[in-house]
């Protein structure tokens, strides 16, 4: 493999030396001088004001005429519609935070495990790591910690459709004070039917105008598009191709954020990847327009488990150790080059700041993570107990898969 890479590198160097004779040209893009700011990568909740207001009223209502101590609000919708963003907006609302004695966030996923979810919730409630391996002990601990407290729990991305599993999971929460609430986000209609006690909040696709608002917000920031009238017409056509999915609009807005070249916007508009009727084309287009070094850094993120909390410093150090930053740092330190790469992925919404916790942590949307796994070709692999692909070059695993003998 190394000899093949060396041969390819030698040939490329030959082409560079003889580019004038061969008629090759260097191509560069004209970019604006706008800088990345954290405020611009915060979640933008567009056209969901009515949904938020309705759900907030449910959250803050304690007198519902029912005997239940705990009520469930279920947000239903396909991937990329903004279920988690809406849940985060409610979770972080000042009035909601003041209303509850305790707020907890837990990501569930399609790999449903009552023990894992219960342990995550216990660790969130107690603010310390649990070494317990007994589900019953964890449930007793959780029940005692929630006793006589009005709590809000968010169960994000629930897939399991089995009624008994749902009852098994929520059994410890009955000790909470009247007015306690659970928010469930899900893509599955059956899950919504099983979990909800309030009317189901089913999210619809956004209008083209709403998608343009999101795209423009991420592409131009607070500066707006007034200075770039040539781009508005193209941008609105791109927004129509987002098919009402805010994640697609947000991702493409991040991609176009540093680009003010009309031809480049037209290339995005006319891309032949707009074949599927979902969010995937927007994500693939965003990936394909990354510089080579950012493609490596992005694909490497698939080494972590889905919805893993990313630490900026740790990830940059891993990129450095893999040699991803060697060719781009120039006179800058490797740490500075890594920081720029991280900010670039952040500005393109390929990495997002986690707003459910107070620490400076980041995540990848699960659809973005799926793309990272796809493009890595399993060269970066998170071991989950299955056979390790022969193409794997970067491997990570959770401690429970490490067998000590």
N, C-alpha and C positions, 0 to 999 in steps of 0.2 A: 504493500500500500504506500509506504513512504517513498519508494523508488518511483512509483507512478506520479505521486504528487510533485516530486522534484522534477520529473520530466515535463509535466504540465507547466510548472513554474518557469523552467528554462525557456519553453516555447513562448510563454507570455512575455517574458523579458525580451526575447528576440523581436516580437511584434512591436513592443514599445520603442525599441531602438530604431526600427525601420518604419514607424508609423507614417512619416512624411512620404516615403517612397510608395507605401501601400495605399496611400490616400485615406488613412484613418484620421478621425477627428476626435478631439476631446469635447464632451458634452457636459454643460453645467446648467444648473437651474438658478433662476433669479429668485432669491428669497427675501422676505421682509426681515426687519431687525427686531421684531416683537420678541419678548422674552417670556419664558414659561413662569407662571405664577400659580401657587397652590390654589388660590381662589378660583382659578379657571378650570380646575379639574375636579371641583366639587360637583356632586350630583345636581343636575338641572332638572327640576320637576316641572314639565310643561304640559298644560292641558289636563292635569290631574287634580285641579283645585277642588272640583266637586267631589271626587272620590275621597280626597284627603279630608275634606270637611265632614263628609258623611261618616267616614271611619273614625274620625276624631270624636264626634258626638257619641258614637258607640263606646269608644274607649273610656270616655269621661263619665258615662252614665252608670250610676250604681243602683238605681231603682228600676229594675227591669220587670218587676212583677213575677219573677220566677224564683224558685227555691235554690237554684244553682248558685254556689259560691264562686264559680268560675265560668266565664263565657268565652266563646271562640269566634274570632273574626277570620274569615278565610278569603285571601286574595288569589284569584284564579286567572291564569293567562299563559299564552305560549312563551317560549324562551325569547328574551330580548325585548319584552313589552314594558319592562320597568317595575315588576312586582317588588323586587328587593329594594329598589330605589325608593318606592313609595313607602315600604315598611320602614326603611331607615329614616325617612323624613318624619314619619309619625313617632318613631322611637326617640328621635333626638329633639322633638318639639318640647319647648320649655314647660308648657302647661301639662303635657303628658308626664314628663319627668317629675314634676312637683306632685302630681296626682297619685303616683305609686310609691310605695315604700321601697320597692326593689324592682330593678329592670334587668332582664337577662336576654342574651341573644345566643342562639345555637343554630349552627348549620347542620342539616340532616343528610341530604343527598339521596341518590337512588340506591345506595348501598346501606339499607336501613339496618341499624343495630341498636336495640333498646339499651344495652349496656353502655355502648360508646356515647350515645346521646345523653343518657342519664348522668354518666360520669362528667361529660362536658358541662352540663348544667350545674352539677354539684360544685365543680371547680370554679365556675363563674360566681355562684352564690357565696361560697366560702372564701374566695380570692386566694386559694392555695391549691397546689397540686395534690391530687388524691392517688394513693398507692393501692387502693382497694381493688380486689379482683372479684368481689362478691356483689352481685346485683341487688340482692335483698338488703344488704348492709347500706349500699348507696341510696336505695329508696327510702330507708328509714332515716338516714342522715338528711336527705333532701326534704322529707316530710317535716322533720323537726325544725329545719332552718326556715321553712315557709310558714310555719304555724302562726296564725293570727297576723300575717303580713299581707298587705294588698300588693300583689306583684303583677308585672307585665312580662310575659315570655314571648319571644319571637322564635318560631320554628321555621327556618328558611329552607325552601326547596324540599318539601316533603313529597315522596313518591309512593310510599307503601300504601296499598289499597285494602289491607286486611283490617277489619274492624276490631278484632281481638288484640292485634298488635297496638293499635291506637289506644285502646282502653288500658292496656298494660303499661304504655308509656306515660299516660296522664294520671294514673292512679295516685301518685304521691302529691299531686297538686290540689287535691280536695281539701287539704288542711289550711289552705290560704284563706285570707279574709274575704268577705263578700265584696264583690266589685273587682276581683282579680280577673285578668284577661290574658288570653293567648291569641297571638296573630300567627296564622299559618299562610305561607306562600306555596303555591303548587301549580304545576302544569296539568294535573290530572283531574278531570271532572269527578271521577269516582272518589278521589281523596277529599275533594271539596264537599261532596255529599255526606261523607262519613264524619268529617270534623266540625262543620259549621254549626253554631247555635244562633248566631245572627244571620241575616240574609247574606248570601255569597256576593262578594264584590268581584265581578268579572270584568277585567280590563279589556277595552277595545283597542284596535289599532288607531294610531294618531292620524290626523288629516295631513295632507301634503304640506299645508302651511305650518302646522306644528313641527313637522320634521325639518322644514327649512329653518325655523326658529332655533331648533337645537343645533343643526349643522352650522348655521351662521354664528351662533354663540361660541361654539368650540373652534371654528375656523378663524374668526376675527376677534374674539374676546370682547372686551369693553370698547375697543376701538370701533367696532361696527364695520359694515361693508360700504358705507357712504363713499369712502375714498377709492373703492374698487367696483364701480358700477358695471364694468364689463363682466365681472364674475357672478353677479346676482342672477342673471338669466340662466347661466349654465348651472349655478348652484341649485336653483329651484328645480331644474330638470333632474339633477342628481337626487334631490330630496324626494321626488316622486318615485324614483327607483328604490327608495328605502322601504317602500311598501308598508308604511305606517309603523315601522319598528324603531323606537327611540335608540336602541343600542346601535343599530346600523347607522343612523344619522350622527350619533355621537362619535362613533369610530371614524367615519369618513370626515367629519369635521376636524377631528384630531389629526388625521392624515394630511388634510389640506391647510393646516394651521400655519405652516411656514412657507407656503407656496402662493405666489401672486402671479404666476404665469398662466395666461389664458389657455395656452396649448396643453399644459399639464392638466388643468381642470377638464378640458375636452377629452383628454386621454382616459381619465377616470370615467367620464360620462359614457364614452363609447366602448368601454372595455367589454370583451366578449364573455366575461365571467358573470354578467347579469342574467344568467340563465335560470337559476333556481329562485323559487318564490319564498325565500326565507332570509335570515340574517347572514347566512354563510358567505354569499358573494361579497358583501361589504367588508367582512373581516379578511377574506382572502385578498381582496384588492389592497387593503391597508397593509397586509403583510408583504405582498409582492413589491410594494413601493418603498419598503424599508431599505436603507443602505445595507451592504453585506454584513458589516460588523453587528448591526442591530438585529439582523435576522438570526445570527448565531446567539446573541444574548437573549432574544425572545424565545427561541426554540429551547434553549437550555432550561428555561423556567418549568418545562414539563417534567423535570427531574423530581419536583416536589409533588405531594399529593394534591388532588383537586381541593380548592378553597383553602389551601395552606396560607397561613399568615406570613407574608414576606417581610423580612427585615432589610432595609435599604443597605446598611453597611455590610451585612453578611453576604447578600447577593453580589455586591460589587467585589468583595474579596474573593468570592468563588469565580467570578468572571476573570479576575486578575490571575488566579491560580491556573485557570484553563488556557490562559494566553489570548483571550478574546480581545484584549485592549492594547496589545503590543503595537499594532500597526497604526493606531489612531491617536496615540497620546501626544506625539510630537514633543514639544517643549513642556507640555503640561505633565503633571504627575499622573500615574496610573489611577490614583484615587479620584482625581479631578475628571479624568476622561470617563471613568466609570460612573461618576455622578451625572455627567452630561448624558450618557447613554440611558441611565435610569430616568432622568427628567424627560428625555425624548419619548421613551415608551409611555411615561405618565401623561405627557401632553397629547399623545395619540390615543389615549384611553385603552391601551393594551394592558396597562397595569392601572389599578384604581386604589385610591386611598380608602381604607376601611373606616367607615364612619360610625360603626356600632361600638367601637372601643375608643378609649381616650388616648391610648398610646399611638405613636407614629408607626402604624403598620399598614401593609398594603395587601391586596388580593388581585387575582385574575378572575373575571367573570367566567362562569363554567363553560360558556360557548367559546370564549377566547382561549381558555385552557385546552379545550378539545382541539382547537386549531393548532396550538403549540405542539401538542402531541402528534398531530397529523404531519406537520412540516418537519418535526425532528426525525421522522423516519425511525423512531425507537433508538436513535443514537443516544438520546437522554431518556432514561427509563426509571420509573418509580416502582420498585419491587413490591408486589402485593400478594406474593405467595405462588404466583404462576411461574412458568418456565421463563428464564431470562433470554430475550432474543439474541442471536449471535451478532447482530449489528450494533449492540449496545456498547457505547464508549464511556458514558457517564451514568453511574448507578447510585440510587439512594434507596434506603429502606427504613421502615419504622422499627423501633426497638423490639416490638413483640414478635417480629419475624426472625430475630436473631436467636438461634437455639444454642444455649450454652450446655456443654456436656463435660 
